[in-house]
Amino acid sequence: MEQTPTRLNKYLSEVGYCSRREADRLIDAGRVTINGTVPAMGTKVMPGDEVRVDGKFIEQNEEPPVYIAFNKPVGIVCTTATQVEKDNIIDFIDYPTRIYPVGRLDKASEGLILLTNDGETSNKILKARNHHEKEYIVTVNMPIDEDFITKMGNGVPILDTITRKCEVSQIGENRFKITLTQGLNRQIRRMCEHLGYKVVRLKRIRIMNIKLDVAKGEYRNLTEEELTTLKKLLSHPEKTNYPKTHSGKRRRRN
């Protein structure tokens, strides 16, 4: 941990507690204190300051870097707030060292989510301006047609903006595959709702070069090949050609 003033959200990320996005939510909710005082957003941590979340003292994470690919079931919430949300991802996985999810996959959705204790890598993946690809298979409540696919791909007005153009292809009467390069809140569900459809199943199958290849409720460590490619892509965010990867050894939760 550097011995200079550090923004609180960055501090929580660097010590391996959570991502900067999650840190912002914790700070905004008043659950973080510095020396016993609830700070304002943007407050900096000074060397020697005592930082706590929900009253628990936050220390530097001395564990080696961990990178996990997890197949999240429906009903599990992607949060580190274990005292607030009983169906949280941290308790479900029960990993032996402290990790946190990279971004979110909403409670009603399933599929691939990464978890780590590496704040720098997590932040690079989450930066919207880097246009990192995330691929989904979506089932809606009615048959879809070419007009639906075209409109989804060209951009849909939601949340006071127009979604970025994206790749969309029909794979069934009411199923399609979509690759996003942004992560607006409940984006795919809102896009479908704008066009008069309701999502009945949403599954993420890829994040950048990492593909979903474990059973529901299971996780595995990323392979060295995946990590090398991932970090190369993060170093050059202008690259959008994500190579195929080999799966690693599967891990089951106890």
Secondary structure by P-SEA (a helix, b strand, c coil): cccccccaaaaaaaaccccaaaaaaaaaacccccccccccccccccccbbbbccccccccccccbbbbbbbccccccccccccccccccccccccccbbbbccccccccccbbbbcccaaaaaaaaccccbbbbbbcccccccccaaaaaaaaaccccccccccbbbbbbcccccbbbbbcccccaaaaaaaaaacccccbbbbcccccccccccccccccccaaaaaaaaaaaacccccbbbbbbbccccccc
